[in-house]
């Protein structure tokens, strides 16, 4: 029975390659459409793409991952404002507000003794609570940094530069930062024989 349950759970996890494609697809489409048709058409394409990727993810896993779902809601809300009001500042501001929300949610939950990151990573990593707390602080500060950086680019550069920054700036920065956290995660990794995790996680 345990093996069957494990097998069923494994089937409901996205293949890493597909997961990467679903995460990158909307941004790549956004960039291409912006280059050919402009920011408003690109925003409409992005809105359709995020809904499509969530549908594909749900059809395979039968659940919706937290961060992509929150991101999709913001894309739909700010994208609609951008497209129907023909004001590109909304889609640009979405990035700032979203990262501020992520950072504030991480620190807010930590303030109340809860850890959001284990739920965000969906058990891909097993760390002790000290590791999760350190990682929470680091990611929260990084999200605040990205919010400030987005505001700098949004206010000081043309739209095409901002689009390039969103696709070719934020993504590499986030990947490099994630890789830089591996030593911390290895130091606080829980071994397989460790008992149940504390109930301070969501």
N, C-alpha and C positions, 0 to 999 in steps of 0.2 A: 504493500500500500504506500509506503514511504517513497519507494522508487517511482511509483506512478505519479505521486504528487510532485516529486522533483522533476520528472519528465514533463509534466504539464506546465510547471512553472517555467522550465527552460524554453518551451515552445512559445511562451508569451513574452519572451524578451527579444527585443529587436537585435538583429545582427549588427555588429559595430559599423560595418560598411553602410548598411541601410540607414542606421541612425545618423551617421555623419552626413549622408546624402540628404536626408530629410531636414537636417539642421541648416545645411549650406544651400540647399535648393532655392528657398525663397530669396535669400540675399543675392545669389548669383542672378536670378531672374530680375530682381529689383535693379541691379547694376546694368544688365543688358538692356532692359526696357528703357531705363533712364538715358542711356547713351543714344538710343535710336529715336525715342519719342518724347522724352522729358519726364520731369519729376511726378506730374499728376498721373500719367498713365502708368508709371513705375509703381506709384503708391497703390493704384487699383490692382495691378498685377500681384503686388506683395500681399494684399489682403486676400485675394483668391488663393494664393500659394500657401499661406499659413493655415487656412482652413483645410485645404487639401492634405497637407502634411499631417495635421492632427487626425483627420479622418483615416489616413493610411495607418498611422500609429495605433489608433484605437482598434481598427479592424484586425490588427495582428496581436496586440497585447491585451485588449479589452480593458484598458485603463488609460487615463490621460496624465502624462507627466506634468508635474507642478509648474516648473519654470516655463516650458514651452506654452502651456495653457495660459498662464498669466501674460506672457509676451504676446500671444495671439489676441487676447482681449484688448491689450493696449494698441496693437496694430490696427484692429478693427475700429476702435473708438477714434483714435487720432488720425487714422487713415481716412475714415469717413469725413471727419472735419476738414482734412486737407483737400480731399477730392471735391466735396460738394461746395465748400466755401472758397475753393481755389486759392488756398493760402498754404504755402509750403512750410511755413514755420511750425505748423502743428506736428507734422511727421518728424521734423527735426527735434522738436521739444520732447516728443515721445521718448526718445533715447535718454535724455537727461532725467525725466521723471521716473522712468522705469528703473534706472540704475539707483536713483535715490531711494526708491521703494524697496528694491532688493537689499541694499545696505541697511536701511532702517529696520526692515523686517528681521534681518539676521540679528542685529543688536537688540531690538526690542524683545524678541523671543529669548535671547540670552539673559536679558535683564530679569525676566520672569522665570529663569531657571530652565528654559527649554532649549533644545537644539534642533534647528531646522535643517542643517546640512545633511544629516543622515537620510532624511526623507527626500531631499533634493537629489542626492546621489543614488537613491533607490537601492541601498544595500550593496552597491558596487564596491564599497570599501568598508572595512571593519576597523574602527579606531576606538581607543579609550576616550573617556569624556574629556580628559585634559587636551588630547589631540584635537577633538572636535571644537573645543572652545577656542584654542589658538587659531585653528583654521577659520572659524567663524569671524574672529576679529580681523584676520588678514583679508578674507574675501570681502567683508563689509567695507574696509578701508579702500580696497581696490575698486569696488563699485563706486564709492564716492569720488575716487580719482577719475574714473571714466566719465562720470557725470560732469565733473568740472572740465575735463578735457573736451567733451562734446560741446559744452557751452562755449568754450574758447573758439573751437572751429566753427560752430554754428553762427556765432556773432561776427567773426572776423574774416570769413572766406565765402566765396560763391557756392551755390548749391552743388555744382558738379564736384568741387573739391570736397564738400561735406560727404557726398555719396562715396567718393573714393576712400575717404577716411573711415566711413562706417564699414565698408567692405574689406579694405586692405590695411586699415589701421587698427580698429578695435579687435578684429578677429585674431590677428597675429599677436597683439599685446596680451589678449586673454589666454591664448594657447601657451605663450612663453611664461606667463605668470602661473598658469596651472602646472606646468612642468617644474617651475621653481619651487613648488610646494611639495614635490615628491619626497625630498629628504625628511621633512617634518612628518609626513604621513607614514613613512617607513619606520620612523622612530616610535610612533604611537600605534602601530598596527597591532591588532589583537590576533593572537594565534587561534588556530581552529579549536583547541581544547578548552578555550575560555568559555565560561558559562554564559548565561543569558545577559544581554546588555541591560544597563540601567534603564528605568522607565522615564528618564528625563527627556527622552526623545519624543517627537511627535509621531 
